[in-house]
Amino acid sequence: MRAVYLTGERVYLRAMIADDKGMAATWFAGPFPSNAAQGERWLKEAHIDAWGANKPRYLTIVRVEDDAPIGGVSLVVRENRRGQLRFAMAPWLDDADALRADALRLLVPWVRDDLELMTLDLYLAADEAVTRAVAEELGLRESARLREFIARPGNRVDRLLYQALNAPWRVADA
């Protein structure tokens, strides 16, 4: 079940499905470990349309080599103009940062070109150096830093907000 236009060399993105419940720990960005029952409950609740809400689009990040779900991303679109991306990756992956960066390379062109959103916000941890470098390569700029916002085993790290304005919406310097 691969989306042709969201496939890279190491990862691809697809819609979340019921079978993803067993791998909830890879894509659910909660403060506590998740199991299949919690994953199933969340999947059922997250895909109910709420009246008047900006329903997020949830995508599963899947490793190409073994078709294993390794993370997730939510895209919240407001007023059909502004987008916000948030990632969750399997905490046991040694190369989570690089795989997240690969997924970001697929997502940003899709958000800019296909969805034609005016702005894009991306939340990252300060210790995700590879993903941060790719974000900057794709034209996003660090615009805010929340000190020691994210708890990691043994320490805390800053949360960074990266933002970009889509080229058709930019105003030339006067």
Sequence and secondary structure as in RCSB ss.txt:
>XXXX:A:sequence
MRAVYLTGERVYLRAMIADDKGMAATWFAGPFPSNAAQGERWLKEAHIDAWGANKPRYLTIVRVEDDAPIGGVSL
VVRENRRGQLRFAMAPWLDDADALRADALRLLVPWVRDDLELMTLDLYLAADEAVTRAVAEELGLRESARLREFI
ARPGNRVDRLLYQALNAPWRVADA
>XXXX:A:secstr
   GGGB SSEEEEE  GGGGGGHHHH   SS   HHHHHHHHHHHTS  TT    EEEEEEETTTTEEEEEEEE
EEETTTEEEEEEEE TT TTHHHHHHHHHHHHHHIIIIIS  SEEEEEEETT HHHHHHHHHTT EEEEEEEEEE
EETTEEEEEEEEEEE GGG     
